[in-house]
Amino acid sequence: MDLPFLDDYLLFLKTNKYSAETVYNYERDLTVFTDFLSSSPTPDFAKISKRTIDQYKAYLVSRDRKTPIKGEKGSELSAQSINRMLSAFRSYLKYLVDKDEPVPIPPEAIKLVKTEKRHPRVAELAELTRLIESPQALEEDLLVGLRNRAILEVLFSTGMRISELVRLNKADIDKTGRIFILGKGKKERFVYLTPRALNILERYLVTRNDSFEALFIPYSGPNINNKDKRLSTNYIQGKIKQYRNKLKINVPVSAHSLRHGFATYLAESGASPAAIQILLGHESLDTTTRYVHASDRFAEESHRKFHPLKTPKSLS
């Protein structure tokens, strides 16, 4: 079975300038719901109830669920992944409501599952620095090493998302190192390269003798002559994991960790949370707060510095 007006909904996303990746993710997640509904005792969209949603949640938790790829069984989903799929279905229902189409349950009836609140972990600055500088030592190809070093320098210098980085073009950066970003939700902002990062990036660009627009491009592969070629997020994430393992850094490190570290260490140096919010492109200051309070060392130093009874007194 197919969800009613699904193609219209996906077209709506495209015409409202959602990224191709976002549209793909919504379609994939809604396909998971379609698979579930098709295999249920009452595979009728019009008869969906709150109980159906509870059963769908149980289905997502189960290892027996089918992924939308070749009907293969998938691994256990995290609470965050389950909530992403529930949110996709809720967004689809909202679209139907806006179009005055009948819906079996209101969108607000889709309740998200509770997620585990983990204490954020940020690698020590020295470890992040080792990671950022490592490509030139770990890569046999000097050009790849310089390019990957520039990638990590840009990520940590600006705090941008990896999805934003792979979309960058050479023309997006001015001579001062300011970069215009069209971020999540089509929100516009500027981010800034440090002189160190700008220096590494300029050294990388000097090695480029091509007419490709993308800032970071692959040097080999099937799309080597494709004018629109650019590095993928999977490649960059894989390389960061590889470097982390070779350096034996025990704190999980990813492209998002560099963004997290960017915010944390700015905050430790006294940067305003409101300024960090703008640099990260967060809509809510609450989201930024989860980043800037992540450092145990910062918490300990604040406690030692500001606690009202920090000075010892002799007991009489």
N, C-alpha and C positions, 0 to 999 in steps of 0.2 A: 504493500500500500504506500501511497504518497501523502504527505501532509498537504492539506488544501492551501492553495495560493503560495506554496513554498517558493516556486520560481519567481513569483511577483515580489516576495519578501527579499530574496537574494538580489533581484534587480533593484529594489528600493535601496538596499545597502550600497550597491555599486554607484547608483546615481547620486547618493548622498556622500560620495567621496570616501567611503570606507576603503581601507587598503585591501589589496587583493588577498593578502595573508589573512586579514580579519574575516573577509567574506568566506574564504576557504574554511577557516576554523568554525564559523557558525554553521556552514553547510555540513561539515563533518560531524559536529556535535548533534545536530538535528537528525542526521542519518542514524546515529546511535539510538535516538529515541524512536525513530521509525522502525528499526530492527526489533527493539523491545516490544513495541505495540503490535507488530505483525505476529510475534510469537506468543502474545498473551491470549487468554481465553476469550476476551472480547476486543478484537482488533478494530475497534470503531472509534475514530477520533471524536465523534459527537458524544460518545458515552464516557469520555475521560472524567474521572472524579479525583478527589483528594486522595482516595485510597489508591488510585492508579499511580499517582505521583509517589506515594510511599513505596509502592511495589517497584517503581522505576529506580528509586534510590537504592533499594535492596539489590536490584539487578546490577546497578553500577558498582556496588561493593563486591558482588560475586565475581569469582574468577571464571565463571562459566559464560559471562557476557561475551557478545561478539563485538569486535571492533569493526569500523566501517571499511577496513582494508582486507579484501579477500576472505572475509568471514572467519578470520583467524581468532583464536581465543586470546584475550589480552591479559596483561598482568593486573594486579590489584591497583585500583585507582586511589590517589590521595584525596583528602577532603577538598583540597583546592581544585583538583580536576573535576570532581563531582559537582562542585559549585559552579564551575565554568559551564558545564553542560546544562545544569539547571537554569543558569542565567540565560543561556542561548535560547532555551525553550520559552522562558518568561518573556524575553525580548520579542520572540516570534508572536506570542499571544498578544502583546501590546500592539504590535503592528496590525493584527487582525481587528482589535478593538478600534484603533484609529481609523481603519477602513470600513467600520460599521459592519464587519463580518461576524457571524455568530461564533462564540467561543464556549467550550464546554465548562470551563472554570475560569474565574478571573485571574489575571497575571499575578496579583498579589497573593494568591493562594499557593504559589510556588515558594516554599520556604527553603532557604539554604541550610546545609548541615553545619554543625559546629566544627570549627577548625582548631587544631592544637595551637596554642599560643607559645611559640618557642622564643627563647631569649636569643636575639640576633647575635651572631658572632662575626667579628671583623678581624681579619688577619692583622698582625702587627705591621706598622708602617715599613719596618725594615724588610719584612717578608714580601709585602706588596712591591716594594722597590726591587727586590731580587727577581720577582716574577716578571715585572715590566722590562727589566734589562736583560732577561735570560735568552730571548730569541736569538740574539746575535752570537751568543756562545753555544747554543744548543742546535741551531740549524746549520746544516752543511752548506746549503746554498746561501751565499752572502746576501743576495738580493731579497730572498725570502726572509732571512733573519732581520734585515733592516726594515722591510715592510711590516712584519709582525711586531717588531719593537715599536714602530710608529703607531700601529693600531692600539697597542696597550697604553702607550703614552697619551694618545688622544682620549681614550676611554676614561683614564684616571684624571686627566687634566680637566675634562669638561663635565664628567658625571653623566654623559648622555647614555641612552639605552643602546644596546647592541643593534636593535632594529633600526634605530636612527643612524647609527654609524654606517651600516652597509648601504644605506640610501644616499650617503654623501657624495657629492660631485666635487671635482677640483675647484669649480667656480664658486662653491658655497663659502669658501674661506677667504677673508680679505687679508691684506698685508700685515695687519696688526694681530692676526690670530683670532679674530672674532668670527663665529660661525652662526649662520642663520639656520634654525631647526624648525621643521614642521613636524611636531611630535604627536604623541598619542591624542586621539580625539581631534586631530587637525589643529592643535593649539600651537601658536607660533611663539618662539622665544629665541634669544641669543644665548650662546654659551661661549666660553673663552679658553683659548689655549694659553698655557703658561709659556714663558720664553723657552724653557727646556723642551717642552713638547713641540713647539713651533720649529725649533732648531732641528729636531729629529725628523719631523714631517718634511721640512724643506730638503733635508739630505736625501730622504726617500724620493721625493718628487724629481730631484735632479737626475735620478737614475731612470726616470720614465721618458722614453722617446716614442710616444704614441699619441694618438688623437682620441683615446677613450675618455669619456666624460667622468666615469666613476673614479672616486678617490682611491679606493683599494680594489685592485683587480688580481685575478689569478694569473700565474705565469705559464700555466700549462693546462691541459684538459681539452675536452671536446668543443668547448665554446671559445677557444683561444682567439678566433677571428670574429667573434660576435661583438658588434659595436657596443651593445648594451651589457656586456659581461661585467660582473662584479663578484666579490667574495660573498659566500653565504654565511649566515649566522651559525650554521652547524659546523662549518670549517673552523671558525674562530673559537667557538666553545670547545671543540675538540682539541685545538692547539693549547688553549689555556689549561685544560685538564692534563694534557701531556706534559706541559712545562711544570705544573704543580707537582705531578707525580715524580718527575725527574729531580726536582728540587727538594722533595720530601717535606713539603709544607703540609702540616697536619690539619690545619683549619680549611674547611671547604672554600675553594676559590673558583669564581666564575666571572663572566663579564658583568653580571649583576653585582658581584662582590666588589668589583672595582668602583661601580657607581655607589654602592653602600659605603665603601671606604672613603670615597671622595666627600660624601656628606658628613660622615663621622669626624674625619680629621679636620675638615673646615670648622665644624662646630667646636672641636677641642681647641682650635686656635682662636676662638672667640667670634666666629662669624654669626651673624643674625639668622635665626631660623627662617625668618621671612625672606631673606636674601637667598638662602639655600633652597627654599620652596620654589622661587622663581627660576633658579638655575636648573633644578631637577624637572621643572615642568609639572609639578604637582598641583592639582586643583584645590586640595585641602591641606591645611597646615598640619592636621592630625596625621596625615600620611607621612609628612616630612619628619614629624616628631619621632616616629618609629626608627628613623635613620639616625637622627642626631643624638639619641640617648643610648646608642648601641654599645658604647665602649665601657667595659668594666673599669679600665684604668681611669677614664674620665670621671666615672662615678666615684671611684675611691678617692681621687684627688679632690673632687668637690666636697666629699664628706670631710676629709681632713682639713680642708681650707675653711669651710663655712659652718661646721657644727658649732653651736653656741657654747658647748662645754668641752671644747677641744683642748684647753690648756690645763695641764695637771696641777693639782694643789695638794700640798702635804696634809695628811690627816692629823687632826689634833687628838 
